[in-house]
Amino acid sequence: MKWQGRRQSSNVSKSKGGGVALGGGGLILALIVFLITGSPRDAIRTGLGTGSQGTNQEYKLSAKEQELYDYSAVVLADTEDAWHEILKDEGIEYREPKLEIFKGQVKSGCGIANSGMGPFYCSRDETLYMDLSFYDSLIKDFGAKEGDFILSYVISHEVGHHVQEVTGIMSQYQELASKMSENERNALTVRLELQADYLAGVVARYQKDKGYLDPGDMEEAISTAWSIGDDAIQKKAQGYVRPESFTHGSSEERVRWYKKGYETGNLSQWDTFNAKSL
């Protein structure tokens, strides 16, 4: 992606986390949670405890991390520009989320999280959290095609959850999910995640229309979406697939909804919740 010399978002910060988990409230929506099973809600309940607050400390970036940091700041700026424009047409005022780059562990508004959870969005503090080591993990551990645009897909997906928060989709999801069985909640969460993939595709279309994309960028994003489908992750981790435990969607579904958002470029087909098939 053509990113050097372009505007960087002022909503980005970095920290090396510490402290103890905060208790109660909020919802973590990770790109990958426990890799095999469990919902984002379970990740908070089982992975995070309650206790006194800690603090996040700033850390020095390596040269490679600095480049990824700067790239991420440009991508976040793209999402800001895209969603201000798109949601204005829908009569909705867009609130810009924060992006916190952390190393190892971080204290979010939803509690303590570590890099093993992958990037996530916390609705309580309207902040995206990401450990830059996830970039290498996508390539080495999950088999995504190497290239900078894989981070654009990741960030745009998590910003998609923020768009769901701004538009009221998130609160509706939380209310419905709280009354469901685990399997029903998983199925609903898949629709939430696929909608975020669609919204990531909408941002990619915005970037294309602005002339920011390089040849191969979309292939990188599609490769990433495919590599982190629930079926691909489960097959790689345990050798078999449990569809009832899916929380993000299959590889084919993730790619399809991302491409649909890209091809449409607006919110006209974003309703995954009422779609007859995914």
Summary of the structure (lengths in Angstrom):
residues: 278
radius of gyration: 17.3
end to end distance: 29.3
largest distance: 49.2
contacts: 964
relative contact order: 0.15
helix: 50%
strand: 12%
